Amino acid sequence: MTATQQATGIPAIAEDRARRYRQDGLWNGELVHERIRTYYTATPGRTAVVDGDRRMSYRELGSAVAATRDRLAGLGLSAGDRIAVALGNCAEYVVLVLAALELGAVPVLIIPAFREHELDHVFSVTEPVAFAVDGHGRRKEAVATARRLRDRHPQLRHLLVRGVEPGVGEQDLTVLAAAGAGPVHPWTRAVEPSDPAVFLLSSGTTGLPKAIPRCHEGYEYMIRSALRVNRMDEHAVNLVVMPAEHGFVMNCPGLLGTLSVGGRVVLSTPDSPAVAFELVERERVTHTTLVPSVALRWCAEAEKTTRDLSSLSVLLVGGARLAPDVAAKLETRLGARVQQCYGMSEGLLCYTGLDDTDEVVHRTQGRPLSPHDEVRVVDLHGEAVAPGQIGELLTRGPYTVAGYYRAPGATIEAFTEDGFYRTGDLVRVDARGNIEVLGRVRDTINRGGEKISAEELEDVILRHSGIAAAACVAMPHQVLGEVGCLYAVPGAAADGDLDLRAVRTFLDQQGIAKYKLPERLELVAELPLTGVGKVDRASLRADIAARLEAESR
């Protein structure tokens, strides 16, 4: 463990394994952004980033990154400081993250769906000194939220705003992230490979979000390895439609990987498949990353589009389970190879190979990214199950973290004494090492790739004076896979207005992220209990499944 890790509460990988990863060349001493820097001069005229009508060459990107790094330093930021980032997919996002990495500051990548409730907790843990926030379009309330957060978190000294007029003491991010006109200070290393590169955030499967410190050496190795299995090179054109703050989009190999090989990043949104197809045709896109719900919309659009999609080579799909028939349909309609990706912000990534059989690609989530990944499949008592049997997946390896930032209790709960991460996923591993994800050990709801903690939602809904008891369970959904169904026992103060709309309004007023809001309410006289007095969630899941089946007849 480095002095920095000891001082900041970042759990370190066991020294014997860390030594082995360095000796074997997995951890090669590089920082995440160093390969990107080489293309600023090696291929200065090549297009690096496309954002609408704006095109940035590698020379222009390097100039903007260097100038932004100096401006951040001028604001008093330095190595080790955290910068919270909540932006849309835009050129300023790319520039700011790379500038922070060069400075040695640590981006805290905010999941777009997070609202004040989640951000308050994240800011209490990570203590960012700056917050980059986008006020464009649907994010217009975000700047007001940021200002309230600044009032409650004294270490938050700088708001970097985009899309709105900056207030007193705030910086216009578009100006801050512009290319410089004059000389800049030469870049020098301010951090070690064992220091954190970014903080990813859990999406809250076991309560409030946890900060996940991804250190340079493991993070760089993961991106480098993902580039190999995704077959990205300097000719790659990566269409980024999903929010870039998600690790899946950022580093699998993602935006950072594309720039690490001198490829082109095309920024967009998931809102319109028609717009995405226009960009595929115009930019000759080769790679993109989707979640299944967006992939379904692409399938539908592909039936009627006249756009030329022939450049598409790889469709990386993950974040939630992809049905085998949807995987096959994607390949038929879009003419590209599906590559399934299963993983977690804490580390382990699994991919199907581009040369794997259809059976493997369509029906499994692939094999671990690295031969140095270690996986165990265990029963409820922690004992290994027989080959081919179902159990919980445990993992450790050269890019899986050793714990959460400033959360020793959560770390003890989620990691074994010998460093294995308890994923909470129920899996089966076939004879060739392919992993099939079958469900969750705990009752979480996977809404189109966003994980919802039933426990967190229940804690908040019980503040409602008209609800005496509640349990939220996963309900099947044709497009999103799962959504939340809330079972509630009305309390003495309940009135006739206790309906789904009232419940959603109440949770919204409590600052709960909109994607977490339940999409069905069942009022019951009592909740079913197990033999040990716990809520029988399996019974509730079976009940809502039966209700849906009856309604579909």
Buried (B, 14 or more C-beta within 10 A) or exposed (E): BBEBBEEBBBBBBEEEBBEBBBEEEBBEEBBBBBBBBEBBEEBBEBBBBBBEEEBBBBBBBBBBBBBBBBBBBEBEBEBBBBBBBBBBBBBBBBBBBBBBBBBBBBBBBBBBBBBBBBBBBBBEBBBBBBBBBBBBEEBEEBBEBBBEBBEEBEEBBBBBBBBBEBEEEBBBBBEBBBBBEEEBEEBEEBBBBBBBBBBBBBBBBBEBBBBBBBBBBBBBBBBBBBBEBBBBEEEBBBBBBBBBBBBBBBBBBBBBBBBBBBBBBBBBBBEEBEBBBBBBBEBBBBBBBBBBBBBBBBBEBBEEBEBEBEBBBBBBBBBBBBBBEBBBBBBEBBBBBBBBBBBBBBBBBBBBBBEBEEEBBBBBBBBBBBEBBBBBBBEEEEEEBEEEEBBBBBBBBBBBBBBBBBBEEBBEEBBBEEBBBBBBBBBBBBEEEBBBBEEBBBBBBBBBBBBBBBBBBBEBBBEBEBBBBBBBBBBBBEEBBBBBBBBBBBBEEBEEEBEBEBBBEBBBEBBBBEBBBBBBBBBBEEBBEEEEEEBBBEBBBEBBBEBBEEEEE
